Amino acid sequence: MKLSTAGDPVMTQEDTKVEVGLDLKAGTLVLIQDGKGLTPHHAVVQFAAPDGRPWMAQQVTFTGAGPDGTSGSLVVDLLNDACDGPRDGIPDAIWRVVTLAATSAGDVGITYAPPAP
């Protein structure tokens, strides 16, 4: 069998996504939504780099325990409605979780900076 080639292979990734999970130290963070609290013990941050654009954190899912000890979760959408920047009103502690996840994912090529205050 005789083979020949022309050019070099180039990968294209139109919608690259990476999810990074973090274990959070128990009791260090309490999330409050509509007066209900959740003490998360795990977070999964979803990053995306659609169409070759810079990496963006688009969503974080927290799982943990409510005040009555029942399990619960909270999903926080991080991008604005146009999906071109951060959503207003996201607490700083959540952006710190996102930054920790980005640091953990550096080996897959994520370079990320949280939004300026």
N, C-alpha and C positions, 0 to 999 in steps of 0.2 A: 504494500500500500504506500503510495506516494502522497504526501501532504504538502501544501504550501499555504502561506498566509500573506495578508497585506494589512498594514496598520497595526495599531495596538488596541487592546480591549479597554474600554472606558465604562465604568459603572455609572448609571444614572439612578438617583433615588429621588423620586418626585415628592414623596411624603414620608420622610424618615421619622420614626417615633421610637422613643426609649422610655421605659418605666423603671423607676428606681425606688426600691422599698427601704425604709428606715425604721429601726426599732427605737422608740423614744423612751427615755427613763420615766418610770411610773411617777405620776404626780407632778411632773415639771411643767405641764402645759394644760390649761383648761380652755376649751373653746365654748363660747356661749352664742347660741343662735335662738332668737325669739324667746329669750329668757330660760332656755333649757341648756344645761351644761353637758359637756362630753369631755372626759379625761382620756385623751388618746394614748395608746401604747404603740401604735404603728401608723406610718404614713406611706403612701405610694404616690410619688410625683411623676406626672407624665410630661415629658419634654417632646417637642416636635421641631423639625427644621424643614417645613414644606418648601418645595421648589428651590432648594439650595439656599434659602434665607438663613439668617442666624438662628441659633437654638432659642426657643422660647418655652417657658414653663406654661402649660396650658391648663393643667388641672392637678389638684392634690386631693386624695381620698384619705381621710383619717378614720381609723377604727379604734374603739376603746369602750369605756364604761360610762354610763350615765350616773347621776347622783344616787339612784336607787340600786346601782350595781348591775343593771341589765346592759347587755352588749348593744352597741350602736355604731353608726358611722355617719360621717359628714363629708360631702363632696363639695369642694370649693372650686368654681371656675375662675381661673386667674386672668383670662384674656377679656378685653372689652368686647362689645357686640360686633365691632368691625374686625375683630381678631388680628389687630395690628399693634396692640400694646396692652399694658396691664390694666386690669379693671380697677376702678377707683374704690377706695374704702377697704382694701384688704389689709388686715392688721400686720404690723411689722414682724410679729412672731411667726406668722405663716410664711413670710418671705424668707425668714431665717431658716425654716425647715426646708424650703425650696433650695436655698443656697447650700445647705448641708448635703442635700441629695445631688446637686450638680457637682459638688466636690467629690462625692463618692463615684460619680459616673465619668470622671475625667478621662479614664482609660478608654472610653468608647468615643472620644472626640468631642464631648460636650464642653464648650466654653460658654459660660453664662455669667451675667452680672445682673443682680436684682435691680428693679427700678429705683431711681433716685427718689428720696423722700420729698 
